Amino acid sequence: MNSPQEEQRNPEADKWNHIQSLEAILFAAGDPVSCSILQDLLAVEADELNHLLNFMAKTYASEQHGIELRRLGDSVALATKPAAKVVLEKFFARPAKVLHLSQAAYETLAVVAYNEPVTRAQLDQVRGVNSDGALNRLVEKGLVEMTGTLDLPGRPAVFRTTELFLRLYGIQSLAELEPMDMLMYDTVQDFEQSYRKTQDLALKHDDSNDDDPLESINISDVSQDASHAEEL
């Protein structure tokens, strides 16, 4: 015997609730999402999920939609249709108006693009000001990403541009950018060597300051000063 809750369930309403949830998840994810994750999120069996995805794919297949549902192995994703290529190229050809980046963000993006991988210290050195705010904004917009850390004191993070940056600016690789010398270091390895030298000098300075102050005093001088004081 079914429970009162099961008897009150509306299969049609459940179907559309699941479809709304699937659309929201796939849109927010951007990348393909595995079917197992979708099953867990919607609390449905594999057959029911497959039925929902087939319904969505059939719906998006009509000419009234500019997106489609793509299955990639055991994952699914929302993607734009090939017919939308022309208008999307026009859209992405105008990054300045689409991204609304500040001058500081554009400067920071240029430094990263021409010299990646770079650290925050390098960015600050080139621009002459703190670049944390601009760098964080670029990371949030997906134009720059952290790729790791250097084996140096403090483990400074290194950053580079993303595939989205290439796509927005209509280039296949950074090699297509016009040459521009924006850093005093040709490579990040040169920066590491310079950084290490700076750290070594700092450590030597600290070691010299850590000496016992009494050891630097000449005892004979102290004795002479004491004798002179008694005579007075």
N, C-alpha and C positions, 0 to 999 in steps of 0.2 A: 504493500500500500504506500502510495506517495505521500510525502509530508505536505502540509499546507503551503510551505514555501515553494516546493517543486511544482505544485498545482497552479500557483499564481505566476510562475515564470512565463514570460512571453518570448518564444523562440525568435520571432521576427525582431523584437527589440534587442535581444541579446546579439543577434547577427550584426545589426547596425552599430551597436556599441563596440563590438569587437573590431569592425571595420574602421571605425573612427580611431580606436586605439592603435591599430596597425598603421594607419596613415600617419598618426602623430609620432609614433616610435620611429618609423622609417624616415620620415622627414627630418626629425631631430638628429637621428644618428648620422645621416649623410652617407656613411659607408654601409656595406652589406651587413645584415644581421642574421645570425644563424637561426634556423627554424626551432631548434631546441630552446633557445632563449625566448623566442616569441611564444612558444607553448607554455613555458613557465610563467611568463608575464600575464598571459591571458587565461591561464588555467584551463587549457583545452587539450584534447587529444590530437594526435598527428593528422588523423583523417579530417577532423573538423577544421584544423588550421589550413590544410591543403584545399579544402572546399572554399574557405574564405579568400585565400590567395588567388585561386582560380577565378572567383567572382570579381575580385579587384582587377586582375589582369584583363579580363574581358571588358570591364567597364572602361579602363584606361585605353583600351585598344581603339575606341571610337575616335573620330576626327575632332571631337569636341574637347579633347584633352591634349595638353602639350607634354605630359609625362607618361611614363609607362612603368609597369612592374617587371623587373628583371630577376630571373632566378640564376644564381651562380653557385652551382653545386648544391650544398645543403643550406645556402643562404639566399636572402632576397634583398632587393634594394629598389628604391625609387630613382628613376633616371629620366633625363630629358629625351624626347624623341629626336631622331636624326633630322626631321623636318624643321626643328627649331634652331638648327645650327647657325643659320645666317643671322637671325636676330640676336642670338647669344653672343656671336662674335662682335656684333655692334655694341652690345651691352658691355662686354669685357674690354673693348677697345678704349673705353673712357674711364680708366682707373681713378683719375684725380677726382672726378665728380661722384664716382660710386663710393670710393673709400672715405672721402672727407678726412684726409690725414692733415695734421698740422705741419707747419714748416719743420719743426723739430723732429717729427716722426719721419718726414721725407729725408731729412739729413741723415738720421740714424739708419734708415733703410738703405740709403746709398752706401754708407760706410760698410754695412754688413755685406751687401751684394758685391762690392768690389774687393773685399778683403776676407771673406769668410774662409775658415771659421774665425770668429773674433770673440774677445772677452769684453765684459763691461768696462774694464780698465782701459782697453784700447779705444772703445767708443768714447769714453770720457776724455781721453787724451787728444783724440782728433778734434772733437767738437769743442773742447775747452770748458764744458759744463757737464753736470750730472745728466746721464741719459736714461736713468732707470724708468722714468715715467713714459718716455717715448718708446723705449724697448718693450715695456710691458704692454703697451697699446698694440704694438706690432705683433706680439705673441698672441694677444687676444683675438686679433683679426686673422690669425693664421698665416701671416706673411713671413714670420720669422719663428724659428723653433730652437730649443736647446738640444744640442746633440751629444753632450757629455761634459766632462770636466778635465782640467789639466792636472798633471801630476806635479803640482806646485803647492806651496804653503797656502792654506785656505781653500784649496780645491776650486779655483775659479771656473765658473761655467763658461762654455763656448757656445756660440750661436751661429746659425746660418739661415739663408732664405729657404722657403718651401716650394713645393711644386705649384702651389696656388699662386705664388709670386710670379713664377715663370708664365703661368697660364694667363694671369691678368695683364701682364706686360707684353704678351705676344711673342715670347722668345722660347727657343728650345733648350738653351743652356746659358749659363752666365758668360760663356765664351763669346756670345754675340754682343755683349756690352762693349762700348767703346773704351779703350784703355784709359785709366785715370789713376794716378798715384795719390792715394788719400791717406796713407799711413807711413810712418817713419820706418816700419818694419816690412820687409818684403813678404815674409811668411810668418805663421804663428810660431814656428820653431825659433826664428830670430827673436821674437818677443820673449819666448821662454828663456833663452840664453841671457837676454838683457835683464829679465826679471830675476833670474837666479843670482846674477852678479849683484844686483841691488840688495837682495836678501842676504847674501854673504857679507856685504859691507855693513849692513844693519846689525847682523849677528856679532861681527867683530867689534862694532862700536858698543854693543850691549855688554859683551864680555869684558871690555876694558873698563866699563863703568861698574861692573860687578866686583872688581878687586877690593880687598879689605882696605879701607882708607888708612888704617894704621900702618899697613905695609909700605905705603908711599912716603911715610914720614921718616926723616933721618934722625935716629935716636941721639946721635952726638949733637945735633943742632938743638934738640930739646934740652939736653943737659947743659949746653952752653947758655941757653936762654934762662934756665933755672938759676944758674950760678950768677948770671948778670942781675937777675931780679933780687937775689939775696944781698948783693953788694949795694943795691939801691936802698 
